Amino acid sequence: MDQEAQPHPYGKHQAPARYEPGEGCLTTLIRIPVRIVVLVLVLPVRMVWDVLVAGGRAADRILLRPLGRALARLFDVLVVIPAVWLYGAVLTPVGHALLWLAAAVFVWPWVGLWRYVVVPVFRYGVVVPLAWLYAAVLTPLGHGLAWVYRTLLAPAGRAVATALGLLLMALFVWPVVGVWRYVLTPLALAAVWLVTHLVVRPLAWVYRELLTPLGHGIVWLAELLARGVAAVGIGLWTAVVWLVMTLLVAPVAWVYRRILTPVGREIVAALAVAWRIAGFVSRAVGRVLAWLAWHLIGAPVTWAYRSVCTPVGHFVRDQVWAPARRAAVEAGRAARSALRTARESVRQARRDAWRALVGDQRVAEPRELNGSAARRLGSEHHATTDPSAAPAPEISPLADGNVKRG
């Protein structure tokens, strides 16, 4: 049974492409050696390619992405945030101030000049006088001139134009019309009759009776000659084409169809199969290397981290760092208490020294203007009201106009 007719156990995507029927034993014999040679050549390339792809993905995941995020954050901190702050806090107020200054220096003076100087001067100095001149002088003058033209000049002009037209017609038009009608037209008709009977009709007879048959004969001879030449050329072209097809095209087509096409198809199929097999081998090698790296480096490092570093870290955290932290906190509290006591002592000593140098100056205690028992703001009991006493009036005696000032 043919090898390619058997079902492939690995699926259709791994089976080689179907070939055209009629393959000889030579193709079947050279297929396996060609694929082995191509696999040997392609396997290093595929392994290098897989290493580069894995390295690129690892570099992108471990280096490039964190570096890109760090650079983006650094750019935001160093450029974007200061630029936004500068724009909002400095450039915007400066722009508003410059805009206001430019408007105050360049726009408002010209607007005021146009509105309060140019427009009034032009309106009352030019427009109003011109309007008065047009309404009071030019309009009546124009109406008078129009009346003079319609009443006097127009009838006189029409009469003069009519007389002048008749004179010009009598001097220039009527003589020319008479000459054309009674002299030139008969002469032209006689000349046309002579040319027609002496020149045109003889030439037409010569063309119809002599030149046309002669031309038809020449055309017939030329067609016969062209047909003969075309027949000879077609025969020569057919012979040349048959020779080229037989001696050149047919061998080249046979070589292309029987040699180059199978060889190229086999090379392409061998490259595809070798690339897939090299991928399987490369992934297997990668898994082996990963297994070796885990059992030689990863597993011992993990065991050391879990069995040694973690207990040591917990011991250091619980037995060394926590007591040291508590001792540092207690020492800080004791130091702050000592500093507070020292500040109070220094403050009391300063007050005692000031009293010894200056003396004890008593400040008059605040009290009510009248001796009301209901209010004892400055008393030693520090109470504002006495619930057992009658309430005092809310109006101060000083506000009463009848009470004399002491």
C-alpha positions in Angstrom: 0.0 0.0 0.0 1.2 3.5 -0.8 2.6 5.4 2.2 0.6 8.5 1.5 -2.7 6.6 1.3 -2.4 5.5 4.9 -4.0 7.7 7.6 -1.6 9.8 9.5 -1.8 9.3 13.3 -0.9 12.9 14.2 -3.7 14.7 12.4 -4.2 16.4 9.1 -2.2 19.5 10.0 1.0 17.4 10.3 0.5 15.2 7.2 2.4 16.2 4.1 0.4 17.7 1.2 -1.1 15.4 -1.4 0.8 15.2 -4.7 -0.5 14.8 -8.2 -0.9 11.3 -9.4 1.7 9.8 -11.7 4.7 10.3 -9.4 7.5 7.9 -10.2 9.6 5.8 -7.9 12.4 8.3 -8.2 10.3 10.9 -6.3 9.4 8.4 -3.6 13.0 7.3 -3.2 14.5 10.8 -2.9 11.8 12.2 -0.7 13.0 10.7 2.6 16.8 11.6 2.1 15.9 15.1 1.0 13.7 15.6 4.1 16.5 14.2 6.4 19.0 16.6 4.9 16.7 19.5 5.1 15.8 18.6 8.7 19.6 18.6 9.6 19.9 22.0 8.0 16.7 23.6 9.4 17.0 22.3 13.0 19.7 24.7 14.1 17.9 27.6 12.5 14.6 26.6 14.2 16.3 26.2 17.6 18.0 29.6 17.2 14.6 31.1 16.2 12.8 29.6 19.2 15.6 30.9 21.5 15.3 34.4 20.1 11.5 34.3 20.3 11.6 33.1 23.9 14.2 35.7 24.8 12.3 38.4 23.1 9.1 37.5 25.0 11.0 37.3 28.3 12.7 40.6 27.7 9.4 42.2 26.8 7.7 40.8 29.9 10.5 41.4 32.4 12.4 44.4 31.1 10.7 46.4 28.3 7.2 46.7 29.8 8.4 47.8 33.4 10.9 50.1 31.8 8.2 51.6 29.5 5.9 52.1 32.5 8.7 53.6 34.5 9.7 55.9 31.7 6.0 56.9 31.2 5.7 57.6 34.9 8.9 59.6 34.9 7.8 61.5 31.8 4.5 62.4 33.6 6.3 63.5 36.7 9.1 65.5 35.0 7.2 66.9 32.0 3.5 66.5 32.0 2.6 67.5 35.6 5.1 70.5 35.6 3.8 71.5 32.1 0.2 71.4 33.3 1.0 73.3 36.5 3.0 75.9 34.5 0.1 76.2 32.0 -2.5 76.6 34.7 -0.6 78.7 37.2 1.7 80.9 35.0 0.9 80.8 31.3 -2.9 81.3 31.6 -2.7 84.4 33.9 0.2 85.8 31.8 -1.8 85.2 28.6 -4.8 86.9 30.0 -2.7 89.8 31.2 -1.0 90.1 27.8 -4.3 89.9 26.0 -5.8 92.6 28.2 -2.6 94.7 27.7 -2.7 94.2 23.9 -6.4 95.2 23.8 -5.7 98.2 26.0 -2.7 99.4 23.9 -3.7 98.4 20.3 -7.5 97.9 20.2 -9.3 100.3 22.5 -7.5 103.5 21.4 -8.3 102.8 17.7 -11.9 101.9 18.6 -12.3 105.1 20.5 -10.6 107.1 17.7 -12.9 105.5 15.2 -16.1 105.8 17.3 -15.6 109.3 18.7 -13.4 111.1 16.1 -13.5 109.6 12.6 -17.2 108.7 12.5 -18.5 112.1 13.8 -16.0 114.1 11.6 -16.9 112.1 8.5 -20.6 112.2 9.3 -21.0 115.9 10.1 -18.1 117.1 7.9 -18.6 115.1 4.7 -21.9 113.2 4.6 -24.2 115.9 5.9 -22.9 118.7 3.5 -22.9 116.3 0.6 -26.4 115.2 1.3 -27.5 118.9 1.6 -25.7 119.7 -1.7 -27.3 116.8 -3.5 -30.8 117.5 -2.2 -30.7 121.4 -2.5 -28.5 122.0 -5.5 -27.8 118.9 -7.7 -31.3 117.5 -7.7 -33.1 120.7 -8.9 -30.3 121.3 -11.4 -30.6 117.8 -12.8 -34.4 118.1 -13.0 -34.0 121.4 -15.0 -31.4 119.9 -17.4 -33.7 116.8 -17.9 -36.6 119.1 -18.8 -34.5 121.1 -21.3 -33.3 117.8 -22.9 -36.8 116.4 -23.2 -38.4 119.7 -24.4 -35.8 121.2 -26.7 -32.8 119.0 -27.4 -34.5 115.6 -28.1 -36.9 116.9 -30.9 -34.1 118.9 -32.5 -31.7 115.9 -32.3 -34.3 113.5 -33.8 -34.9 116.0 -36.8 -31.2 116.4 -37.4 -30.6 112.6 -37.2 -33.3 112.0 -39.7 -32.0 114.5 -42.2 -28.4 113.3 -41.8 -29.5 109.7 -42.3 -31.3 110.5 -45.5 -28.2 112.4 -46.8 -25.9 109.5 -46.0 -28.2 107.0 -47.6 -28.4 109.1 -50.8 -24.6 109.6 -50.9 -23.2 106.2 -49.9 -25.9 103.4 -49.7 -28.1 103.8 -52.7 -25.2 104.1 -55.3 -23.5 101.0 -53.8 -26.8 99.0 -53.9 -27.3 100.0 -57.6 -23.8 99.0 -58.6 -24.1 95.6 -56.8 -27.6 94.8 -58.1 -27.2 96.0 -61.7 -23.5 95.5 -62.5 -21.7 93.0 -60.2 -24.4 90.4 -59.9 -24.8 89.9 -63.7 -21.1 89.7 -64.1 -20.8 87.1 -61.3 -23.5 85.0 -62.8 -21.8 85.0 -66.2 -18.5 84.1 -64.7 -20.1 81.2 -62.7 -21.7 79.9 -66.0 -18.4 80.0 -67.9 -16.5 78.2 -65.1 -19.1 75.5 -64.8 -19.3 74.7 -68.5 -15.6 75.2 -69.4 -13.8 73.8 -66.2 -16.0 71.8 -63.8 -17.9 69.6 -66.2 -14.8 68.6 -68.2 -12.9 67.8 -65.0 -15.9 65.7 -63.7 -16.1 63.7 -66.9 -12.3 63.0 -66.8 -12.6 61.9 -63.1 -15.6 59.7 -63.8 -14.6 58.1 -67.1 -10.8 57.9 -66.8 -9.4 58.2 -63.2 -12.0 56.1 -61.4 -11.5 52.9 -63.5 -7.8 53.4 -63.4 -7.9 53.6 -59.6 -10.1 50.5 -59.3 -7.6 48.5 -61.4 -4.6 49.7 -59.3 -6.4 48.8 -56.0 -7.3 45.3 -57.4 -3.6 44.7 -58.3 -2.5 45.9 -54.9 -5.0 43.6 -53.1 -3.7 40.5 -55.1 -0.1 41.4 -54.3 -0.9 41.8 -50.6 -2.8 38.5 -50.4 0.2 36.7 -52.0 2.7 38.3 -49.6 0.4 37.6 -46.6 0.1 33.9 -47.6 3.8 33.6 -47.9 4.3 35.4 -44.5 1.7 33.2 -42.8 3.4 30.1 -44.0 6.8 31.3 -42.9 5.4 32.3 -39.5 3.7 29.0 -39.1 7.0 27.2 -39.8 8.9 29.3 -37.4 6.3 28.9 -34.6 6.3 25.1 -35.2 10.1 24.9 -35.0 10.2 27.1 -31.8 7.5 25.1 -30.1 9.0 21.7 -31.1 12.7 22.5 -30.4 12.5 25.0 -27.5 9.2 25.3 -25.8 8.3 21.6 -25.6 11.7 20.6 -24.0 11.6 23.5 -21.5 8.0 22.7 -20.6 8.9 19.0 -20.2 11.9 19.9 -17.9 9.7 22.3 -15.9 6.8 19.9 -15.5 8.8 16.7 -15.0 11.9 17.9 -13.1 11.7 21.5 -11.7 8.1 21.2 -10.4 8.6 17.9 -8.5 11.9 19.1 -7.2 10.5 22.4 -6.1 7.4 20.8 -4.6 9.6 18.3 -2.7 11.9 21.0 -1.4 9.0 23.2 -0.2 7.3 20.2 1.4 10.6 19.1 3.0 11.1 22.6 4.4 7.6 22.7 5.8 7.9 19.2 7.4 11.4 19.9 8.7 10.3 23.2 10.2 7.5 21.5 12.1 9.7 18.6 13.2 12.4 21.1 14.2 9.7 23.0 16.3 8.8 19.7 18.1 12.5 19.0 18.7 13.2 22.6 19.8 10.3 22.5 22.3 11.4 19.1 23.6 14.9 20.5 24.1 13.4 23.6 25.8 11.3 21.4 28.1 14.4 19.3 29.0 16.4 22.5 29.7 13.6 23.9 31.8 13.3 20.6 33.8 17.1 20.6 34.4 17.1 24.3 35.4 14.2 23.6 37.9 15.7 20.5 39.4 19.3 22.0 39.5 18.5 25.6 40.5 14.9 26.3 41.1 14.0 23.5 43.4 17.2 23.9 45.6 16.6 27.7 45.8 12.9 27.2 46.6 13.8 24.6 49.3 16.5 26.9 50.8 14.0 29.9 50.7 11.2 27.9 52.4 13.4 25.8 54.8 16.1 28.3 55.7 15.4 31.9 54.8 11.7 31.9 55.9 12.4 30.5 59.4 15.4 32.8 59.8 13.4 35.8 58.7 10.5 34.9 61.1 13.0 34.5 63.9 14.6 37.8 63.1 11.2 39.5 62.8 9.8 38.1 66.1 12.9 37.8 68.3 15.1 40.7 67.1 13.1 43.3 65.2 10.0 43.4 67.3 11.8 43.8 70.7 14.1 46.4 69.1 11.1 48.3 67.7 9.3 48.2 71.1 12.4 49.3 72.9 12.9 52.2 70.4 9.3 53.2 70.8 9.6 53.2 74.6 12.9 55.1 74.4 11.2 57.7 72.1 8.3 58.1 74.6 10.7 58.5 77.5 12.8 61.1 75.6 9.7 63.0 74.6 8.5 63.0 78.3 11.9 64.1 79.5 12.0 66.9 76.9 8.5 68.0 77.9 9.5 68.0 81.7 12.6 70.0 80.8 10.6 72.6 78.9 8.2 73.0 81.7 11.0 73.4 84.2 12.7 76.0 82.0 9.5 77.8 81.5 8.8 77.9 85.3 12.3 79.0 86.1 12.0 81.8 83.5 8.7 83.0 85.1 10.2 82.9 88.6 13.2 84.9 87.4 11.0 87.5 85.8 8.9 87.8 89.0 12.1 88.2 91.0 13.3 91.0 88.7 10.1 92.8 88.0 7.8 91.9 90.8 4.3 90.4 91.0 2.0 92.7 89.0 -1.6 91.7 89.7 -4.0 92.2 86.9 -7.4 93.6 87.8 -10.0 90.8 87.7 -13.0 91.4 85.5 -16.2 92.1 87.5 -19.7 93.4 87.0 -20.5 97.1 87.2 -23.1 96.6 89.9 -23.0 94.1 92.7 -25.6 91.8 91.4 -25.7 88.5 93.1 -26.9 86.7 90.0 -23.6 87.4 88.1 -20.2 86.5 89.4 -18.0 86.4 86.4 -14.7 86.9 88.2 -15.5 85.0 91.4 -13.5 82.3 92.8 -16.3 79.7 92.2 -15.9 80.3 88.4 -19.6 80.3 87.9 -21.4 82.7 85.6 -24.8 82.7 87.3 -26.2 81.9 90.7 -29.4 79.9 90.4 -30.6 81.0 93.9 -30.4 84.8 93.2 -32.8 86.9 91.3 -31.7 87.6 87.7 -30.2 91.0 87.0 -31.3 93.3 84.3 -29.7 92.7 80.9 -29.3 96.5 80.2 -26.1 98.0 81.6 -26.4 101.0 83.9 -24.0 102.9 81.6 -26.5 102.6 78.8 -29.2 104.3 80.8 -29.2 108.0 80.3 -30.5 108.8 83.8 -27.6 107.1 85.6 -24.7 109.5 86.2 -21.3 108.5 85.3 -18.8 108.4 88.3 
